[in-house]
């Protein structure tokens, strides 16, 4: 029997314009998105602060605005505005009465039960659910990564800047091969051989006291956590350069770390068997990781604008 992986959803779901128990939220096996990958999604974290008795959801509206852009590329009409959809996500957490770190997963998709490749003339649908979510990787331990033999999907093949469900087969193939080979994560290259991103996360390199990250034109998902890290780095007095990154720079960087809603800030200590830096979490990575985790837990006033409290509004009412 295979080891259980991931995080199991629980509580209530939102589907077909109503809240219902998660177990009742089902789609037909003929659903277009199930057959052809014609959907888009977001992954949004909320962090439990026990001292305040509050969950802080990180950059909630930015996620739903990005979802609106992804949906537009797929010719999917969302049923509500990003602001209204964000409130649905908050309400699901409240109905689940979470008192722990939580994850929100909204999905917009082509719902028609038809056998037909295309996007036009199909019914659009939206659903959302939640799950308790801990660590995606052990971020106190350095990750061993490998450069994948699978190339990152080109933006002219499937929109790389959109979170398209079908596009994640690309990530699944890469991470599966990496894990089969004994690695924690995979780094994908662009079609022209430059560094793009991890299987489901952005990448930063520390080189001579500055941060370097692939440009948005290098087939990356333009990560919301990525932009948060750039903002944090500025606060710490670190310059961030967005440019093409050669594969061999992974072997000579002083530090490397991965960022994303799932991985948070995860240090990399080896690439294809080559030690990164001193083979342990570097000073820059540690300072960014510490500040990020403090910020998302609501402990840094300067970054409170990132956060939406789940229970405060209800309590006030």
C-alpha positions, -999 to +999 in steps of 0.1 A: +000+000+000+014+034-009+021+060+017-006+086+021+005+119+006-009+154+005-037+170+026-072+156+028-101+182+022-127+184+049-157+205+060-179+223+036-175+230-001-190+256-024-204+243-057-233+253-081-238+285-061-244+269-027-225+256+003-228+218+009-208+191+027-176+182+009-187+146+003-217+159-018-196+181-041-192+159-071-189+162-109-197+138-137-170+116-152-180+132-185-171+167-173-151+185-199-124+196-174-119+161-161-114+148-196-093+176-211-078+196-182-098+227-191-098+245-158-078+268-136-072+271-099-056+288-070-039+277-038-042+301-009-028+296+026-042+308+059-020+307+090-033+301+125-021+325+152-030+308+185-022+339+206-047+360+187-072+332+180-071+342+144-064+328+109-046+352+086-051+344+049-022+356+028-028+379-002-063+366-006-076+391-032-044+389-053-050+352-057-085+356-069-075+384-092-049+361-107-076+334-110-097+359-130-068+364-154-062+326-158-100+321-164-100+349-190-072+331-209-093+299-209-125+317-220-141+309-186-165+334-172-164+335-134-198+337-116-187+365-093-161+392-088-128+384-072-139+402-041-171+380-039-152+348-046-127+357-019-155+360+006-167+325-003-132+312+006-133+330+040-168+316+047-157+281+040-130+284+066-155+298+091-179+269+084-151+245+089-142+262+122-105+257+116-081+264+144-050+255+125-032+264+092-056+260+063-056+259+026-082+273+001-086+256-033-109+275-058-114+260-092-130+274-123-137+249-151-155+238-182-184+218-169-203+205-199-205+167-201-195+165-237-168+148-258-154+177-277-120+194-277-125+232-275-135+260-252-163+278-269-200+270-263-193+250-231-208+256-196-186+273-171-186+264-134-168+274-101-162+254-070-141+258-038-130+237-009-106+238+021-082+215+038-059+217+068-023+223+055+010+219+073+045+219+057+048+209+020+085+203+026+105+203+057+118+239+055+142+235+084+161+209+063+179+217+031+164+202+000+182+181-025+171+190-060+178+179-096+175+196-129+147+178-147+148+162-181+113+176-186+113+211-200+089+237-186+058+242-208+063+272-231+038+301-227+029+295-264+020+259-256-001+263-224-002+297-207+027+294-182+015+325-163-019+309-157-026+281-132-042+258-158-051+224-144-040+205-175-006+222-174+003+206-141+009+173-158+042+190-167+050+195-130+038+160-120+061+143-145+091+163-133+085+159-095+077+122-099+110+115-117+129+136-092+114+117-062+120+084-079+156+093-081+158+102-044+155+140-048+131+163-029+123+186-058+129+192-095+140+224-113+127+228-149+144+246-177+129+266-205+129+253-240+161+273-247+178+258-216+175+285-190+163+280-155+125+285-152+111+273-118+106+243-096+078+218-101+053+241-084+074+269-070+096+298-080+133+299-074+158+324-061+196+324-061+218+344-038+249+355-057+274+379-042+250+394-018+221+400-042+191+379-052+186+366-087+154+351-100+142+341-135+123+368-153+085+366-159+092+359-196+110+326-187+078+306-186+073+309-149+041+312-130+042+348-118+041+338-082+023+358-055+047+345-029+075+354-054+064+391-053+061+390-015+097+377-013+110+406-035+092+430-012+107+414+019+142+414+003+139+451-003+131+456+034+162+436+043+183+458+020+187+431-007+186+439-044+166+415-066+176+411-102+151+394-126+169+380-155+177+348-175+195+323-153+219+297-167+217+261-155+253+262-143+246+292-120+227+266-099+261+250-092+279+281-082+253+301-064+260+310-027+225+301-017+193+288-034+158+287-021+123+279-034+092+299-027+055+294-031+022+290-013+029+254-007+067+253-001+068+287+017+105+295+018+124+262+013+162+262+013+181+241-013+214+226-002+224+205-031+217+204-069+224+172-087+248+161-060+267+194-059+267+212-026+252+247-026+273+271-006+283+254+027+256+227+024+233+243+050+207+270+052+225+303+043+222+336+062+202+353+035+178+324+031+173+322+069+166+359+073+140+358+045+124+327+058+122+340+093+107+374+082+082+357+058+069+333+085+066+361+110+048+383+085+022+356+074+014+349+110+005+385+116+035+394+136+050+422+115+030+454+112+047+464+080+032+435+061-003+434+076-017+446+043-010+411+030-033+395+054-071+390+057-083+379+092-110+352+090-128+355+123-123+392+133-151+405+110-176+379+123-167+385+159-171+423+155-206+417+141 
